[in-house]
């Protein structure tokens, strides 16, 4: 069985985190800084960055369910 890679944009990643924890302190700006700063591996597609949601969650040490 293969693991699914959850590629997200900054906005969809933020929405996913908010669904997991509505009171999260992680902001859109923090996600943007992590991605644009190179802390999260990403690919630029057009005007957007795509990255693995699980990698972002690991970076912020968020427990994914």
The first five atom37 places (N, CA, C, CB, O) and aatype in JSON, in Angstrom:
{
  "aatype": [20, 20, 20, 20, 20, 20, 20, 20, 20, 20, 20, 20, 20, 20, 20, 20, 20, 20, 20, 20, 20, 20, 20, 20, 20, 20, 20, 20, 20, 20, 20, 20, 20, 20, 20, 20, 20, 20, 20, 20, 20, 20, 20, 20, 20, 20, 20, 20, 20, 20, 20, 20, 20, 20, 20, 20, 20, 20, 20, 20, 20, 20, 20, 20, 20],
  "atom_mask": [
    [1, 1, 1, 1, 1],
    [1, 1, 1, 1, 1],
    [1, 1, 1, 1, 1],
    [1, 1, 1, 1, 1],
    [1, 1, 1, 1, 1],
    [1, 1, 1, 1, 1],
    [1, 1, 1, 1, 1],
    [1, 1, 1, 1, 1],
    [1, 1, 1, 1, 1],
    [1, 1, 1, 1, 1],
    [1, 1, 1, 1, 1],
    [1, 1, 1, 1, 1],
    [1, 1, 1, 1, 1],
    [1, 1, 1, 1, 1],
    [1, 1, 1, 1, 1],
    [1, 1, 1, 1, 1],
    [1, 1, 1, 1, 1],
    [1, 1, 1, 1, 1],
    [1, 1, 1, 1, 1],
    [1, 1, 1, 1, 1],
    [1, 1, 1, 1, 1],
    [1, 1, 1, 1, 1],
    [1, 1, 1, 1, 1],
    [1, 1, 1, 1, 1],
    [1, 1, 1, 1, 1],
    [1, 1, 1, 1, 1],
    [1, 1, 1, 1, 1],
    [1, 1, 1, 1, 1],
    [1, 1, 1, 1, 1],
    [1, 1, 1, 1, 1],
    [1, 1, 1, 1, 1],
    [1, 1, 1, 1, 1],
    [1, 1, 1, 1, 1],
    [1, 1, 1, 1, 1],
    [1, 1, 1, 1, 1],
    [1, 1, 1, 1, 1],
    [1, 1, 1, 1, 1],
    [1, 1, 1, 1, 1],
    [1, 1, 1, 1, 1],
    [1, 1, 1, 1, 1],
    [1, 1, 1, 1, 1],
    [1, 1, 1, 1, 1],
    [1, 1, 1, 1, 1],
    [1, 1, 1, 1, 1],
    [1, 1, 1, 1, 1],
    [1, 1, 1, 1, 1],
    [1, 1, 1, 1, 1],
    [1, 1, 1, 1, 1],
    [1, 1, 1, 1, 1],
    [1, 1, 1, 1, 1],
    [1, 1, 1, 1, 1],
    [1, 1, 1, 1, 1],
    [1, 1, 1, 1, 1],
    [1, 1, 1, 1, 1],
    [1, 1, 1, 1, 1],
    [1, 1, 1, 1, 1],
    [1, 1, 1, 1, 1],
    [1, 1, 1, 1, 1],
    [1, 1, 1, 1, 1],
    [1, 1, 1, 1, 1],
    [1, 1, 1, 1, 1],
    [1, 1, 1, 1, 1],
    [1, 1, 1, 1, 1],
    [1, 1, 1, 1, 1],
    [1, 1, 1, 1, 1]
  ],
  "atom_positions": [
    [[0.84, -1.17, 0.0], [0.0, 0.0, 0.0], [0.88, 1.24, 0.0], [-0.96, 0.0, 1.21], [1.84, 1.32, 0.77]],
    [[0.58, 2.19, -0.85], [1.4, 3.39, -0.93], [0.81, 4.51, -0.08], [1.53, 3.85, -2.39], [-0.41, 4.61, 0.08]],
    [[1.68, 5.33, 0.46], [1.24, 6.49, 1.22], [0.87, 7.59, 0.23], [2.33, 6.97, 2.22], [1.54, 7.78, -0.78]],
    [[-0.18, 8.31, 0.55], [-0.58, 9.42, -0.31], [0.17, 10.66, 0.1], [-2.1, 9.65, -0.25], [0.29, 10.97, 1.29]],
    [[0.66, 11.37, -0.87], [1.34, 12.63, -0.61], [0.28, 13.72, -0.68], [2.52, 12.89, -1.63], [-0.42, 13.85, -1.68]],
    [[0.17, 14.48, 0.39], [-0.85, 15.52, 0.49], [-0.25, 16.86, 0.09], [-1.44, 15.59, 1.92], [0.19, 17.63, 0.94]],
    [[-0.24, 17.14, -1.22], [0.31, 18.4, -1.7], [-0.74, 19.49, -1.51], [0.73, 18.28, -3.2], [-1.91, 19.32, -1.87]],
    [[-0.31, 20.61, -0.95], [-1.22, 21.71, -0.65], [-0.6, 23.04, -1.02], [-1.61, 21.7, 0.84], [0.62, 23.17, -1.15]],
    [[-1.47, 24.04, -1.2], [-1.02, 25.42, -1.31], [-0.99, 25.99, 0.1], [-1.97, 26.27, -2.26], [-1.42, 25.32, 1.05]],
    [[-0.49, 27.19, 0.25], [-0.44, 27.8, 1.58], [-1.83, 27.96, 2.17], [0.26, 29.16, 1.51], [-2.04, 27.68, 3.35]],
    [[-2.78, 28.4, 1.37], [-4.14, 28.61, 1.87], [-4.83, 27.3, 2.25], [-4.97, 29.34, 0.82], [-5.47, 27.22, 3.3]],
    [[-4.7, 26.27, 1.41], [-5.37, 25.01, 1.72], [-4.7, 24.32, 2.91], [-5.36, 24.08, 0.5], [-5.36, 23.62, 3.67]],
    [[-3.4, 24.52, 3.08], [-2.72, 23.98, 4.26], [-3.22, 24.67, 5.52], [-1.18, 24.14, 4.13], [-3.46, 24.02, 6.54]],
    [[-3.39, 25.97, 5.45], [-3.91, 26.72, 6.61], [-5.3, 26.23, 6.97], [-3.93, 28.24, 6.31], [-5.61, 26.04, 8.14]],
    [[-6.15, 26.03, 5.97], [-7.51, 25.55, 6.22], [-7.49, 24.16, 6.87], [-8.31, 25.51, 4.91], [-8.28, 23.88, 7.78]],
    [[-6.59, 23.29, 6.42], [-6.48, 21.94, 6.99], [-6.05, 22.0, 8.45], [-5.48, 21.1, 6.18], [-6.58, 21.26, 9.28]],
    [[-5.12, 22.87, 8.77], [-4.67, 23.02, 10.15], [-5.79, 23.57, 11.02], [-3.43, 23.94, 10.23], [-5.98, 23.12, 12.15]],
    [[-6.55, 24.54, 10.5], [-7.67, 25.1, 11.24], [-8.75, 24.06, 11.5], [-8.26, 26.28, 10.48], [-9.4, 24.09, 12.55]],
    [[-8.96, 23.13, 10.57], [-9.93, 22.06, 10.77], [-9.48, 21.12, 11.88], [-10.15, 21.28, 9.47], [-10.29, 20.65, 12.68]],
    [[-8.16, 20.85, 11.93], [-7.62, 19.97, 12.97], [-7.68, 20.64, 14.34], [-6.19, 19.57, 12.64], [-7.98, 20.0, 15.35]],
    [[-7.38, 21.94, 14.36], [-7.34, 22.69, 15.62], [-7.86, 24.11, 15.37], [-5.89, 22.73, 16.22], [-7.1, 24.98, 14.95]],
    [[-9.15, 24.35, 15.62], [-9.73, 25.68, 15.36], [-9.06, 26.81, 16.15], [-11.2, 25.66, 15.69], [-9.13, 27.97, 15.73]],
    [[-8.42, 26.5, 17.26], [-7.77, 27.53, 18.08], [-6.27, 27.62, 17.85], [-8.03, 27.25, 19.54], [-5.55, 28.17, 18.69]],
    [[-5.79, 27.11, 16.73], [-4.35, 27.1, 16.46], [-3.77, 28.51, 16.44], [-4.08, 26.41, 15.13], [-4.44, 29.48, 16.08]],
    [[-2.53, 28.6, 16.83], [-1.81, 29.87, 16.78], [-0.99, 29.99, 15.49], [-0.9, 30.02, 18.0], [-0.37, 31.02, 15.24]],
    [[-0.99, 28.94, 14.68], [-0.27, 28.97, 13.4], [-1.04, 29.86, 12.44], [-0.08, 27.51, 12.8], [-2.24, 29.68, 12.23]],
    [[-0.35, 30.82, 11.86], [-0.99, 31.78, 10.97], [-0.6, 31.52, 9.52], [-0.62, 33.22, 11.37], [0.33, 30.77, 9.24]],
    [[-1.33, 32.15, 8.62], [-0.97, 32.08, 7.2], [0.44, 32.63, 6.98], [-2.01, 32.86, 6.33], [1.21, 32.1, 6.18]],
    [[0.76, 33.7, 7.71], [2.07, 34.32, 7.59], [3.19, 33.35, 8.02], [2.13, 35.6, 8.44], [4.24, 33.3, 7.37]],
    [[2.97, 32.61, 9.08], [3.97, 31.65, 9.56], [4.2, 30.56, 8.51], [3.53, 31.02, 10.9], [5.33, 30.14, 8.27]],
    [[3.12, 30.1, 7.88], [3.25, 29.1, 6.82], [4.02, 29.69, 5.65], [1.85, 28.6, 6.35], [4.92, 29.05, 5.1]],
    [[3.67, 30.9, 5.27], [4.36, 31.57, 4.15], [5.85, 31.71, 4.43], [3.74, 32.97, 3.9], [6.67, 31.46, 3.54]],
    [[6.22, 32.1, 5.64], [7.62, 32.26, 6.0], [8.37, 30.93, 5.98], [7.74, 32.9, 7.38], [9.52, 30.86, 5.54]],
    [[7.72, 29.86, 6.46], [8.35, 28.54, 6.47], [8.61, 28.04, 5.05], [7.47, 27.53, 7.22], [9.65, 27.46, 4.77]],
    [[7.65, 28.28, 4.16], [7.79, 27.81, 2.78], [8.76, 28.69, 2.0], [6.42, 27.79, 2.08], [9.7, 28.19, 1.38]],
    [[8.55, 30.01, 2.02], [9.4, 30.89, 1.22], [10.82, 30.96, 1.78], [8.81, 32.29, 1.16], [11.76, 31.27, 1.05]],
    [[10.99, 30.68, 3.07], [12.32, 30.67, 3.68], [13.09, 29.39, 3.42], [12.19, 30.88, 5.15], [14.27, 29.29, 3.79]],
    [[12.44, 28.4, 2.79], [13.13, 27.17, 2.45], [13.13, 26.13, 3.57], [14.52, 27.47, 2.07], [13.79, 25.1, 3.44]],
    [[12.42, 26.38, 4.65], [12.36, 25.41, 5.75], [11.48, 24.21, 5.38], [11.82, 26.08, 7.03], [11.64, 23.12, 5.92]],
    [[10.56, 24.43, 4.45], [9.67, 23.38, 3.94], [9.98, 23.21, 2.46], [8.15, 23.74, 4.18], [9.86, 24.18, 1.7]],
    [[10.38, 22.03, 2.02], [10.63, 21.82, 0.58], [9.34, 22.08, -0.21], [11.16, 20.38, 0.31], [8.27, 21.62, 0.18]],
    [[9.46, 22.81, -1.31], [8.28, 23.16, -2.09], [8.61, 23.23, -3.57], [7.7, 24.49, -1.61], [9.78, 23.24, -3.97]],
    [[7.56, 23.27, -4.35], [7.67, 23.46, -5.8], [6.8, 24.64, -6.16], [7.26, 22.18, -6.6], [5.67, 24.76, -5.69]],
    [[7.31, 25.5, -7.0], [6.51, 26.62, -7.48], [5.81, 26.18, -8.76], [7.39, 27.88, -7.72], [6.44, 25.7, -9.7]],
    [[4.49, 26.36, -8.77], [3.68, 26.03, -9.94], [2.88, 27.28, -10.27], [2.75, 24.78, -9.69], [1.93, 27.62, -9.57]],
    [[3.27, 27.96, -11.33], [2.62, 29.24, -11.64], [2.93, 30.24, -10.55], [1.09, 29.07, -11.8], [4.1, 30.49, -10.23]],
    [[1.88, 30.82, -9.98], [2.05, 31.81, -8.91], [2.02, 31.19, -7.52], [0.98, 32.85, -9.01], [2.17, 31.9, -6.53]],
    [[1.84, 29.88, -7.44], [1.65, 29.24, -6.14], [2.79, 28.29, -5.8], [0.33, 28.49, -6.12], [3.47, 27.75, -6.68]],
    [[2.96, 28.09, -4.51], [3.9, 27.1, -4.01], [3.09, 25.88, -3.58], [4.76, 27.66, -2.82], [2.04, 26.01, -2.94]],
    [[3.58, 24.69, -3.93], [2.97, 23.45, -3.48], [3.99, 22.74, -2.59], [2.54, 22.54, -4.68], [5.18, 22.72, -2.88]],
    [[3.49, 22.15, -1.51], [4.36, 21.43, -0.58], [3.55, 20.35, 0.1], [4.98, 22.39, 0.46], [2.32, 20.34, 0.05]],
    [[4.26, 19.44, 0.74], [3.64, 18.31, 1.42], [3.1, 18.76, 2.77], [4.66, 17.15, 1.59], [3.84, 19.29, 3.6]],
    [[1.8, 18.56, 2.99], [1.17, 18.97, 4.24], [1.8, 18.27, 5.44], [-0.34, 18.68, 4.2], [1.98, 18.89, 6.49]],
    [[2.13, 17.0, 5.3], [2.73, 16.26, 6.42], [4.08, 16.86, 6.82], [2.9, 14.79, 6.05], [4.41, 16.89, 8.0]],
    [[4.85, 17.33, 5.85], [6.13, 17.97, 6.14], [5.91, 19.26, 6.92], [6.91, 18.26, 4.84], [6.65, 19.57, 7.85]],
    [[4.9, 20.01, 6.53], [4.57, 21.25, 7.24], [4.15, 20.95, 8.67], [3.46, 22.02, 6.51], [4.58, 21.63, 9.6]],
    [[3.31, 19.94, 8.85], [2.87, 19.56, 10.19], [4.06, 19.11, 11.05], [1.82, 18.44, 10.11], [4.13, 19.44, 12.23]],
    [[4.97, 18.36, 10.46], [6.18, 17.94, 11.18], [7.0, 19.16, 11.58], [7.03, 16.98, 10.31], [7.54, 19.22, 12.69]],
    [[7.11, 20.13, 10.69], [7.88, 21.34, 10.97], [7.31, 22.08, 12.19], [7.89, 22.26, 9.74], [8.06, 22.54, 13.05]],
    [[6.0, 22.18, 12.24], [5.37, 22.85, 13.37], [5.09, 21.91, 14.55], [4.08, 23.49, 12.93], [4.53, 22.32, 15.56]],
    [[5.48, 20.64, 14.41], [5.27, 19.63, 15.44], [3.8, 19.49, 15.82], [6.08, 19.97, 16.67], [3.46, 19.37, 17.0]],
    [[2.96, 19.5, 14.81], [1.52, 19.33, 15.01], [1.21, 17.85, 14.9], [0.68, 20.16, 13.98], [1.64, 17.19, 13.95]],
    [[0.49, 17.33, 15.85], [0.1, 15.92, 15.83], [-1.06, 15.73, 14.85], [-0.3, 15.42, 17.26], [-2.17, 16.19, 15.11]],
    [[-0.81, 15.07, 13.72], [-1.84, 14.82, 12.74], [-2.62, 13.57, 13.14], [-1.22, 14.66, 11.32], [-2.04, 12.59, 13.6]],
    [[-3.92, 13.61, 12.96], [-4.73, 12.44, 13.33], [-4.99, 11.55, 12.14], [-6.05, 12.87, 13.94], [-5.66, 10.52, 12.28]]
  ]
}
